Amino acid sequence: MINPLLECVGLRKAYPGVLALDDVSITIEAGDVVGLCGRNGAGKSTLIRALSGAVQPDAGSIRMSGGEVDFASPLIAQRHGVVTVHQELINVPNLTVAENVGLGLGYERRHGLFSLARQRGHAAKLLRQLGSEVDPGRLTGELSVAEQRVVMIARALAANAQVLILDEPSASLSAAEIDHLHLVVKRLAERKVAVIYVSHRLDEVARLTTRTVVMRDGRVVANSLTPDLSHAQLVEAITGRSAAAPHPVTLPAASPGRELLRTANLTRHGVFEDVDVVAHSGEVVGIAGLVGAGRTELARAIFGADAIDSGTVYVAGTRAKIRSPRGALKRHLALLPEDRRGQGLVLDDPVWKNVSLASLPRHRHVGALPWPSKKSERAAAKARLSELAVTPRDVERPVRWFSGGNQQKIVIGKWLEAEADIYLFDEPTHGIDVGAKAEFHTLMRRLADRGKAVVFISSEFGEISAVCDRTYVMREGHIVAELARRDTNLSNLTAHCYGLHGKDRAATIQKEIVQ
Ligand SMILES: Nc1ncnc2c1ncn2[C@@H]1O[C@H](COP(=O)(O)OP(=O)(O)OP(=O)(O)O)[C@@H](O)[C@H]1O
């Protein structure tokens, strides 16, 4: 009998108050592409960290090709051929692509010495195997996120990866870049590399993987060949309840109220030009576009986080000279940034302090005391955790201890607490599980129903068409279309985002629909 490439048996890992891995056993064969799914906090990261030597399980064992291994550190796991490519880019930007590819264990040597020429040749070969044309002599910092991720995969190959763990690799990639990434994964599988692909995007799990493993509350609750698992079964396994539609269509705004936000000819040279957008009370306004279209930069500029070169922002009909996020807050504007961990949280502080960070004056003691009431801050945080279904529901827990997706929900809680009138949400559902995503869509609608204006930036056309009352499409720094709700569909969004006409348009739309 041939032993499986990687096997874990009865893995267990406890953290204060949480069993992150509860008797987890899975088997992975060479050439498998395993989709690892689960709600935020289900235990996926803990499992991949155990498999890559970053976390030591309390019990259970890991075997490779039948032999028990002790992954006391990531380096030891790497020597056994288990390599993780994390979501954050860990390339050294001012080294060349070839140098980054060699950073793992794979520098090419000649007569025992490092040889730049050989290293370039080797990197070029690995990149070609992955179908990439990137020049190994280029500085890595100049590459797109997608290209940099492929460089990280090439580095793993240089280190002779037999098991490659990709942690949400498609986050912040455009549809075309995701296609290329999938090709890369298929090539790896053909070369008998086993790939563990962590993703919240169920469409790509269905499209790409051979086997799907679902975790819930630290346990494996589904493990089957991907074609044997229907979408409804997958959603049910993830959420633990009967499947809802992937994007339950929220009801449209009754009728938009007064204008809360307007930009006129807003320009930041080289990034976006002459942008005119409007959002009314009661509306969820979409900004669709491909990664790099200028949407994040636009939101940051409206919020005062980046300077503008010309143009005007009006809040509730009055010219607003917003020069800093503090100024934006005074104008009741909130921005949920794309990079939430970096920009939105104090990781070592407990949840309650983070949630009230942008709303301290509201928690003042009744009476004369000038400082905030901890009791009121804690109560507010508790309500937000429950509203956003964050687990564990413990407001004293340092934010650092929460899973990535739950940390995102805590930032959302902070801005909800700030009681803004205008919410700028930049890819708020990235990294958020399927159940929480639907909850988040409903939450945006509730905000609009309470008279707020919501600006919703997303690269997922499905959720834009399901949720938005009106949608602007941004391409290469310009607003190229404004679509009413009835015209906001996959084919229109695809055509405007890619700038397609005629035959090209029909072919690409067909491809998007097939996917
Ligand atoms: N270092 C830590 N200290 C304390 N608790 C932790 C730590 N790491 C993880 N946990 C807890 O273990 C549980 C599983 O977390 P894990 O990060 O594995 O989830 P996940 O499935 O990867 O979620 P996400 O999709 O949000 O990234 C969570 O309840 C989390 O709060």
The ligand as an ORCA input file, in Angstrom:
! r2SCAN-3c Opt
* xyz 0 1
  N      -2.899     32.980     18.991
  C      -4.155     32.818     19.408
  N      -4.506     33.115     20.659
  C      -5.759     32.936     21.111
  N      -6.776     32.443     20.343
  C      -6.495     32.135     19.085
  C      -5.174     32.296     18.525
  N      -5.200     31.895     17.225
  C      -6.466     31.507     16.973
  N      -7.235     31.643     18.087
  C      -8.668     31.291     18.189
  O      -8.851     30.001     17.611
  C     -10.067     29.962     16.863
  C      -9.763     29.526     15.440
  O      -9.102     30.596     14.784
  P      -8.501     30.494     13.321
  O      -7.659     31.737     13.098
  O      -7.842     29.196     13.137
  O      -9.841     30.589     12.424
  P     -10.014     30.694     10.841
  O     -10.915     29.580     10.451
  O      -8.694     30.772     10.175
  O     -10.820     32.073     10.663
  P     -10.722     33.257      9.523
  O     -11.478     32.783      8.339
  O     -11.464     34.377     10.199
  O      -9.296     33.555      9.302
  C     -10.689     31.344     16.961
  O     -11.678     31.330     17.956
  C      -9.542     32.240     17.375
  O     -10.018     33.316     18.151
*
